[in-house]
Amino acid sequence: MNFCRSKKNDLQEISIKIAPVLQVILNILSDEPNCLLARVSGSGATCFGIFNNEHSAALSASAISSRFKEWWLKPTQLSN
């Protein structure tokens, strides 16, 4: 995770200037328990959070979905 935290998406800052709601989304993800990192993907079409484990991601997805019913969230596991 230290490696991921040390890197950035060069388009994230510009994307947030164009669509400030992206910062709101990143803040919501970051505020979730066990969220290790929240970022914008590419030019801002999606945002994602990296969590300790799949269970934590699923709990956070459920909590966020209950508050923002129009958002699409999908907890997944990238690797073991």
N, C-alpha and C positions, 0 to 999 in steps of 0.2 A: 504494500500500500504506500510505502514511502516513495517509491518510484512514481506511482500514479499521482500522488499529491505534488510531486516536484514538477510535473508536466502540466501543460494547459492546452486548451483548444483556442487557437488564435482567433477564431471567429466568435467566440463566446461573448466577449465584451461588446463587439459591434452588434451582434444579434440582440443583446439586452438593450442597447440604445434604441434599436429599431422597434423592439417588442418588449417593453419593460416587464410584462407579465412573466417573462422567462425568469427574472430574478425572484419574483414571488414564488414561482414553482420550485426553484432551487432552494429557497429558504424553507419551504414546506417540507421538501425531501430532507434537507439537512437537519431539521428540527426533530425528525423521527428518531426514536430510540434505535441504537445500533446502526445508524447510517454512517458509513465510514467515509463516503465521498459522494457528492452530487455534482453533476456536470450537464452541460448542453452537448448534444450529439451533432456533429457537423455544423451546419449554419443555423441550427435552432429548431429543426423540425420536431425533435424529441428531446426530452430530458430524462436522465436516469440517475438512480442512486445505487451505490454498492453497499451491501449489508453484510453483517457477520456471517449469516447463514440464510438458507432458503426460508426457514420458519420466520425469522425476523422480517425478511422481505415481504412475506405473505401477510403477516400481521400489519405491517405498515401500509401495504397496498389496500387492505381491507379498511383500515382507519381512514386513509385518504379518500378512498372511493365513497365512503359514507358521507364525507363532507363535500366532495366535488363529484356529483353523480355523472356529469357530462365528460369527465376525464376517462381515458382508457389506460388502465394499469395492468401490467403483466409481470408477476414475479417469476423469475427463471433462475436456473443454476447454470453458470457458465462452465464450471469444471469441478472436479472433486477436490 
